[in-house]
């Protein structure tokens, strides 16, 4: 048994638990501000919150609510970009990190309500750095080389039904922060006073 467990990625186990939970995590919302938050709220005092936790919630609920929280934070920025009128090319391309989770990609796809794809060869920042360097020294004419080198897999289309569910929860997600903003400042003062 121990040998089998060593071959299983613990993140895969968490994904399996979270997959059992419906969108909205059965009315469980997380604020993902574990180290404060940058754009768009710019609040170094903001902290993580699990809101609505009850005895009926499981580990899977908490994991999924955390995934949804990150998607909500992305959507908060995405909303600002859209309102500013910036041109956004679709599909959104996922690469590395949490994007390895198909469930997390699906959650983000549904929250953003846009098509997405996954980069087949995930070489990360060095790949982007090579393209930036190549364009800047003239080896590449422009950034179109990225499209030539990239191969996309696992295209996803958003679920309208899930997006509507997520937008109801997103509104509450935003309100929770606004209600707690001053309390976060008080907590930061207490932390400075008592935590060594």
ChimeraX commands (.cxc) that place a marker at each C-alpha (Angstrom):
marker #1 position 0.00,0.00,0.00 radius 0.5
marker #1 position 2.79,2.42,0.95 radius 0.5
marker #1 position 4.50,1.79,-2.41 radius 0.5
marker #1 position 1.26,2.66,-4.26 radius 0.5
marker #1 position 0.79,5.87,-2.26 radius 0.5
marker #1 position 4.31,7.01,-3.09 radius 0.5
marker #1 position 3.42,6.90,-6.80 radius 0.5
marker #1 position 0.28,9.02,-6.37 radius 0.5
marker #1 position 0.68,12.79,-6.44 radius 0.5
marker #1 position -1.00,14.36,-3.41 radius 0.5
marker #1 position -2.36,17.11,-5.67 radius 0.5
marker #1 position -4.14,14.47,-7.72 radius 0.5
marker #1 position -5.81,13.20,-4.56 radius 0.5
marker #1 position -6.95,16.74,-3.70 radius 0.5
marker #1 position -8.28,17.16,-7.25 radius 0.5
marker #1 position -10.27,13.94,-6.96 radius 0.5
marker #1 position -11.87,15.19,-3.75 radius 0.5
marker #1 position -12.65,18.61,-5.25 radius 0.5
marker #1 position -14.15,17.09,-8.43 radius 0.5
marker #1 position -16.96,15.59,-6.32 radius 0.5
marker #1 position -18.12,19.07,-5.28 radius 0.5
marker #1 position -20.46,21.22,-7.41 radius 0.5
marker #1 position -19.67,24.76,-8.63 radius 0.5
marker #1 position -19.97,27.19,-5.73 radius 0.5
marker #1 position -18.64,24.56,-3.30 radius 0.5
marker #1 position -22.06,24.21,-1.65 radius 0.5
marker #1 position -22.00,27.85,-0.48 radius 0.5
marker #1 position -18.40,27.91,0.74 radius 0.5
marker #1 position -16.31,30.94,-0.26 radius 0.5
marker #1 position -12.61,31.55,0.31 radius 0.5
marker #1 position -10.75,34.85,0.16 radius 0.5
marker #1 position -7.32,33.77,-1.13 radius 0.5
marker #1 position -5.36,36.69,0.32 radius 0.5
marker #1 position -2.84,34.65,2.31 radius 0.5
marker #1 position -0.08,37.25,1.93 radius 0.5
marker #1 position -2.14,40.37,1.30 radius 0.5
marker #1 position -3.31,41.16,-2.22 radius 0.5
marker #1 position -1.91,43.22,-5.03 radius 0.5
marker #1 position -3.98,44.21,-8.00 radius 0.5
marker #1 position -6.75,45.19,-8.01 radius 0.5
marker #1 position -7.35,45.79,-4.27 radius 0.5
marker #1 position -3.77,46.69,-3.25 radius 0.5
marker #1 position -4.15,45.73,0.40 radius 0.5
marker #1 position -1.10,44.35,2.21 radius 0.5
marker #1 position -3.25,43.71,5.29 radius 0.5
marker #1 position -5.83,41.48,3.54 radius 0.5
marker #1 position -5.77,37.88,4.74 radius 0.5
marker #1 position -7.31,34.55,3.83 radius 0.5
marker #1 position -10.83,33.77,4.95 radius 0.5
marker #1 position -13.00,30.66,4.77 radius 0.5
marker #1 position -16.58,31.95,4.78 radius 0.5
marker #1 position -19.63,29.76,5.30 radius 0.5
marker #1 position -17.82,26.70,6.68 radius 0.5
marker #1 position -20.16,24.15,8.27 radius 0.5
marker #1 position -20.03,20.56,9.46 radius 0.5
marker #1 position -21.46,19.45,6.11 radius 0.5
marker #1 position -18.37,20.69,4.26 radius 0.5
marker #1 position -15.54,18.27,3.54 radius 0.5
marker #1 position -11.89,18.59,2.58 radius 0.5
marker #1 position -13.05,18.48,-1.05 radius 0.5
marker #1 position -15.26,21.53,-0.47 radius 0.5
marker #1 position -12.36,23.50,0.97 radius 0.5
marker #1 position -10.02,22.54,-1.87 radius 0.5
marker #1 position -12.58,23.42,-4.54 radius 0.5
marker #1 position -13.50,26.70,-2.79 radius 0.5
marker #1 position -9.79,27.62,-2.78 radius 0.5
marker #1 position -9.56,26.89,-6.52 radius 0.5
marker #1 position -12.66,28.98,-7.11 radius 0.5
marker #1 position -11.19,31.78,-4.98 radius 0.5
marker #1 position -8.13,32.01,-7.21 radius 0.5
marker #1 position -10.43,32.04,-10.25 radius 0.5
marker #1 position -12.45,34.87,-8.64 radius 0.5
marker #1 position -9.25,36.85,-8.01 radius 0.5
marker #1 position -8.32,36.39,-11.68 radius 0.5
marker #1 position -11.83,37.41,-12.73 radius 0.5
marker #1 position -11.63,40.56,-10.60 radius 0.5
marker #1 position -8.60,41.64,-12.66 radius 0.5
marker #1 position -10.11,40.35,-15.91 radius 0.5
marker #1 position -13.20,42.48,-15.31 radius 0.5
marker #1 position -11.04,45.61,-15.03 radius 0.5
marker #1 position -9.16,44.79,-18.23 radius 0.5
marker #1 position -12.44,44.27,-20.10 radius 0.5
marker #1 position -13.94,47.53,-18.78 radius 0.5
marker #1 position -10.79,49.39,-19.82 radius 0.5
marker #1 position -11.45,48.24,-23.38 radius 0.5
marker #1 position -8.15,46.42,-23.82 radius 0.5
marker #1 position -8.04,43.88,-26.62 radius 0.5
marker #1 position -7.85,40.34,-25.31 radius 0.5
marker #1 position -6.96,37.44,-27.59 radius 0.5
marker #1 position -8.68,34.13,-26.98 radius 0.5
marker #1 position -8.30,31.38,-26.11 radius 0.5
marker #1 position -6.61,32.02,-22.77 radius 0.5
marker #1 position -3.51,29.80,-22.60 radius 0.5
marker #1 position -2.72,27.87,-19.42 radius 0.5
marker #1 position 0.81,26.80,-18.54 radius 0.5
marker #1 position 2.47,25.09,-15.56 radius 0.5
marker #1 position 1.69,25.37,-11.84 radius 0.5
marker #1 position -1.92,24.95,-10.85 radius 0.5
marker #1 position -2.85,24.75,-14.53 radius 0.5
marker #1 position -1.78,21.10,-14.42 radius 0.5
marker #1 position -5.12,20.51,-12.71 radius 0.5
marker #1 position -7.77,19.97,-15.37 radius 0.5
marker #1 position -10.45,20.78,-12.77 radius 0.5
marker #1 position -8.83,24.11,-11.91 radius 0.5
marker #1 position -8.56,24.98,-15.60 radius 0.5
marker #1 position -12.27,24.18,-16.02 radius 0.5
marker #1 position -13.20,26.34,-13.02 radius 0.5
marker #1 position -11.21,29.29,-14.41 radius 0.5
marker #1 position -12.69,28.73,-17.89 radius 0.5
marker #1 position -16.21,28.88,-16.45 radius 0.5
marker #1 position -15.53,31.85,-14.17 radius 0.5
marker #1 position -13.88,33.92,-16.92 radius 0.5
marker #1 position -16.49,32.68,-19.41 radius 0.5
marker #1 position -13.94,32.38,-22.21 radius 0.5
marker #1 position -12.40,29.49,-24.18 radius 0.5
marker #1 position -9.08,28.16,-22.89 radius 0.5
marker #1 position -6.32,25.78,-23.95 radius 0.5
marker #1 position -3.37,24.10,-22.24 radius 0.5
marker #1 position 0.21,24.37,-23.48 radius 0.5
marker #1 position 1.42,20.90,-24.42 radius 0.5
marker #1 position 5.12,21.51,-23.68 radius 0.5
marker #1 position 5.25,23.45,-20.47 radius 0.5
marker #1 position 8.76,24.83,-20.32 radius 0.5
marker #1 position 7.73,27.95,-18.42 radius 0.5
marker #1 position 9.53,31.23,-17.93 radius 0.5
marker #1 position 12.78,30.28,-19.70 radius 0.5
marker #1 position 10.77,29.77,-22.91 radius 0.5
marker #1 position 9.25,33.25,-22.60 radius 0.5
marker #1 position 12.62,34.73,-21.70 radius 0.5
marker #1 position 14.20,33.21,-24.81 radius 0.5
marker #1 position 11.48,34.74,-26.99 radius 0.5
marker #1 position 11.85,38.16,-25.33 radius 0.5
marker #1 position 15.63,38.04,-25.77 radius 0.5
marker #1 position 15.33,36.84,-29.37 radius 0.5
marker #1 position 12.95,39.67,-30.32 radius 0.5
marker #1 position 15.02,42.30,-28.52 radius 0.5
marker #1 position 18.28,41.35,-30.31 radius 0.5
marker #1 position 16.61,40.81,-33.68 radius 0.5
marker #1 position 16.87,37.01,-33.92 radius 0.5
marker #1 position 13.06,36.95,-34.19 radius 0.5
marker #1 position 11.10,39.52,-36.18 radius 0.5
marker #1 position 8.29,39.66,-33.61 radius 0.5
marker #1 position 6.49,37.64,-30.95 radius 0.5
marker #1 position 4.63,35.49,-33.50 radius 0.5
marker #1 position 7.36,32.90,-33.04 radius 0.5
marker #1 position 5.61,31.97,-29.78 radius 0.5
marker #1 position 2.59,30.78,-31.78 radius 0.5
marker #1 position 4.85,28.73,-34.04 radius 0.5
marker #1 position 6.56,27.03,-31.11 radius 0.5
marker #1 position 3.50,26.50,-28.96 radius 0.5
marker #1 position 1.21,23.52,-29.32 radius 0.5
marker #1 position -2.14,23.73,-27.55 radius 0.5
marker #1 position -4.09,20.78,-26.16 radius 0.5
marker #1 position -7.26,20.20,-24.14 radius 0.5
marker #1 position -9.38,23.09,-25.44 radius 0.5
marker #1 position -12.25,24.01,-23.13 radius 0.5
marker #1 position -15.41,26.01,-23.66 radius 0.5
marker #1 position -17.10,27.71,-20.71 radius 0.5
marker #1 position -20.38,26.47,-19.28 radius 0.5
marker #1 position -22.97,29.26,-19.29 radius 0.5
marker #1 position -24.79,27.62,-16.37 radius 0.5
marker #1 position -21.63,27.36,-14.26 radius 0.5
marker #1 position -20.65,30.93,-15.14 radius 0.5
marker #1 position -23.99,32.22,-13.86 radius 0.5
marker #1 position -23.56,30.28,-10.61 radius 0.5
marker #1 position -20.04,31.63,-10.22 radius 0.5
marker #1 position -21.14,35.22,-10.84 radius 0.5
marker #1 position -23.64,34.98,-7.97 radius 0.5
marker #1 position -20.86,33.76,-5.68 radius 0.5
marker #1 position -18.40,36.32,-7.09 radius 0.5
marker #1 position -20.67,39.17,-6.00 radius 0.5
marker #1 position -20.63,37.83,-2.44 radius 0.5
marker #1 position -16.86,37.18,-2.65 radius 0.5
marker #1 position -16.36,40.89,-3.41 radius 0.5
marker #1 position -18.71,41.99,-0.60 radius 0.5
marker #1 position -16.92,39.82,1.98 radius 0.5
marker #1 position -13.66,41.66,1.37 radius 0.5
marker #1 position -15.37,45.06,1.54 radius 0.5
marker #1 position -17.02,44.12,4.86 radius 0.5
marker #1 position -13.72,42.92,6.32 radius 0.5
marker #1 position -11.38,45.59,4.96 radius 0.5
marker #1 position -11.23,47.62,8.19 radius 0.5
marker #1 position -11.03,44.46,10.31 radius 0.5
marker #1 position -7.97,43.38,8.31 radius 0.5
marker #1 position -6.28,46.67,9.30 radius 0.5
marker #1 position -7.16,46.10,12.97 radius 0.5
marker #1 position -5.82,42.56,12.75 radius 0.5
marker #1 position -2.57,43.86,11.21 radius 0.5
marker #1 position -2.17,46.26,14.14 radius 0.5
marker #1 position -2.71,43.40,16.60 radius 0.5
marker #1 position -0.22,41.27,14.68 radius 0.5
marker #1 position 2.40,44.03,14.87 radius 0.5
marker #1 position 1.69,44.47,18.58 radius 0.5
marker #1 position 1.62,40.82,19.68 radius 0.5
marker #1 position 3.21,38.55,17.08 radius 0.5
marker #1 position 6.97,38.37,17.35 radius 0.5
marker link #1:1,2 radius 0.2
marker link #1:2,3 radius 0.2
marker link #1:3,4 radius 0.2
marker link #1:4,5 radius 0.2
marker link #1:5,6 radius 0.2
marker link #1:6,7 radius 0.2
marker link #1:7,8 radius 0.2
marker link #1:8,9 radius 0.2
marker link #1:9,10 radius 0.2
marker link #1:10,11 radius 0.2
marker link #1:11,12 radius 0.2
marker link #1:12,13 radius 0.2
marker link #1:13,14 radius 0.2
marker link #1:14,15 radius 0.2
marker link #1:15,16 radius 0.2
marker link #1:16,17 radius 0.2
marker link #1:17,18 radius 0.2
marker link #1:18,19 radius 0.2
marker link #1:19,20 radius 0.2
marker link #1:20,21 radius 0.2
marker link #1:21,22 radius 0.2
marker link #1:22,23 radius 0.2
marker link #1:23,24 radius 0.2
marker link #1:24,25 radius 0.2
marker link #1:25,26 radius 0.2
marker link #1:26,27 radius 0.2
marker link #1:27,28 radius 0.2
marker link #1:28,29 radius 0.2
marker link #1:29,30 radius 0.2
marker link #1:30,31 radius 0.2
marker link #1:31,32 radius 0.2
marker link #1:32,33 radius 0.2
marker link #1:33,34 radius 0.2
marker link #1:34,35 radius 0.2
marker link #1:35,36 radius 0.2
marker link #1:36,37 radius 0.2
marker link #1:37,38 radius 0.2
marker link #1:38,39 radius 0.2
marker link #1:39,40 radius 0.2
marker link #1:40,41 radius 0.2
marker link #1:41,42 radius 0.2
marker link #1:42,43 radius 0.2
marker link #1:43,44 radius 0.2
marker link #1:44,45 radius 0.2
marker link #1:45,46 radius 0.2
marker link #1:46,47 radius 0.2
marker link #1:47,48 radius 0.2
marker link #1:48,49 radius 0.2
marker link #1:49,50 radius 0.2
marker link #1:50,51 radius 0.2
marker link #1:51,52 radius 0.2
marker link #1:52,53 radius 0.2
marker link #1:53,54 radius 0.2
marker link #1:54,55 radius 0.2
marker link #1:55,56 radius 0.2
marker link #1:56,57 radius 0.2
marker link #1:57,58 radius 0.2
marker link #1:58,59 radius 0.2
marker link #1:59,60 radius 0.2
marker link #1:60,61 radius 0.2
marker link #1:61,62 radius 0.2
marker link #1:62,63 radius 0.2
marker link #1:63,64 radius 0.2
marker link #1:64,65 radius 0.2
marker link #1:65,66 radius 0.2
marker link #1:66,67 radius 0.2
marker link #1:67,68 radius 0.2
marker link #1:68,69 radius 0.2
marker link #1:69,70 radius 0.2
marker link #1:70,71 radius 0.2
marker link #1:71,72 radius 0.2
marker link #1:72,73 radius 0.2
marker link #1:73,74 radius 0.2
marker link #1:74,75 radius 0.2
marker link #1:75,76 radius 0.2
marker link #1:76,77 radius 0.2
marker link #1:77,78 radius 0.2
marker link #1:78,79 radius 0.2
marker link #1:79,80 radius 0.2
marker link #1:80,81 radius 0.2
marker link #1:81,82 radius 0.2
marker link #1:82,83 radius 0.2
marker link #1:83,84 radius 0.2
marker link #1:84,85 radius 0.2
marker link #1:85,86 radius 0.2
marker link #1:86,87 radius 0.2
marker link #1:87,88 radius 0.2
marker link #1:88,89 radius 0.2
marker link #1:89,90 radius 0.2
marker link #1:90,91 radius 0.2
marker link #1:91,92 radius 0.2
marker link #1:92,93 radius 0.2
marker link #1:93,94 radius 0.2
marker link #1:94,95 radius 0.2
marker link #1:95,96 radius 0.2
marker link #1:96,97 radius 0.2
marker link #1:97,98 radius 0.2
marker link #1:98,99 radius 0.2
marker link #1:99,100 radius 0.2
marker link #1:100,101 radius 0.2
marker link #1:101,102 radius 0.2
marker link #1:102,103 radius 0.2
marker link #1:103,104 radius 0.2
marker link #1:104,105 radius 0.2
marker link #1:105,106 radius 0.2
marker link #1:106,107 radius 0.2
marker link #1:107,108 radius 0.2
marker link #1:108,109 radius 0.2
marker link #1:109,110 radius 0.2
marker link #1:110,111 radius 0.2
marker link #1:111,112 radius 0.2
marker link #1:112,113 radius 0.2
marker link #1:113,114 radius 0.2
marker link #1:114,115 radius 0.2
marker link #1:115,116 radius 0.2
marker link #1:116,117 radius 0.2
marker link #1:117,118 radius 0.2
marker link #1:118,119 radius 0.2
marker link #1:119,120 radius 0.2
marker link #1:120,121 radius 0.2
marker link #1:121,122 radius 0.2
marker link #1:122,123 radius 0.2
marker link #1:123,124 radius 0.2
marker link #1:124,125 radius 0.2
marker link #1:125,126 radius 0.2
marker link #1:126,127 radius 0.2
marker link #1:127,128 radius 0.2
marker link #1:128,129 radius 0.2
marker link #1:129,130 radius 0.2
marker link #1:130,131 radius 0.2
marker link #1:131,132 radius 0.2
marker link #1:132,133 radius 0.2
marker link #1:133,134 radius 0.2
marker link #1:134,135 radius 0.2
marker link #1:135,136 radius 0.2
marker link #1:136,137 radius 0.2
marker link #1:137,138 radius 0.2
marker link #1:138,139 radius 0.2
marker link #1:139,140 radius 0.2
marker link #1:140,141 radius 0.2
marker link #1:141,142 radius 0.2
marker link #1:142,143 radius 0.2
marker link #1:143,144 radius 0.2
marker link #1:144,145 radius 0.2
marker link #1:145,146 radius 0.2
marker link #1:146,147 radius 0.2
marker link #1:147,148 radius 0.2
marker link #1:148,149 radius 0.2
marker link #1:149,150 radius 0.2
marker link #1:150,151 radius 0.2
marker link #1:151,152 radius 0.2
marker link #1:152,153 radius 0.2
marker link #1:153,154 radius 0.2
marker link #1:154,155 radius 0.2
marker link #1:155,156 radius 0.2
marker link #1:156,157 radius 0.2
marker link #1:157,158 radius 0.2
marker link #1:158,159 radius 0.2
marker link #1:159,160 radius 0.2
marker link #1:160,161 radius 0.2
marker link #1:161,162 radius 0.2
marker link #1:162,163 radius 0.2
marker link #1:163,164 radius 0.2
marker link #1:164,165 radius 0.2
marker link #1:165,166 radius 0.2
marker link #1:166,167 radius 0.2
marker link #1:167,168 radius 0.2
marker link #1:168,169 radius 0.2
marker link #1:169,170 radius 0.2
marker link #1:170,171 radius 0.2
marker link #1:171,172 radius 0.2
marker link #1:172,173 radius 0.2
marker link #1:173,174 radius 0.2
marker link #1:174,175 radius 0.2
marker link #1:175,176 radius 0.2
marker link #1:176,177 radius 0.2
marker link #1:177,178 radius 0.2
marker link #1:178,179 radius 0.2
marker link #1:179,180 radius 0.2
marker link #1:180,181 radius 0.2
marker link #1:181,182 radius 0.2
marker link #1:182,183 radius 0.2
marker link #1:183,184 radius 0.2
marker link #1:184,185 radius 0.2
marker link #1:185,186 radius 0.2
marker link #1:186,187 radius 0.2
marker link #1:187,188 radius 0.2
marker link #1:188,189 radius 0.2
marker link #1:189,190 radius 0.2
marker link #1:190,191 radius 0.2
marker link #1:191,192 radius 0.2
marker link #1:192,193 radius 0.2
marker link #1:193,194 radius 0.2
marker link #1:194,195 radius 0.2
marker link #1:195,196 radius 0.2
view
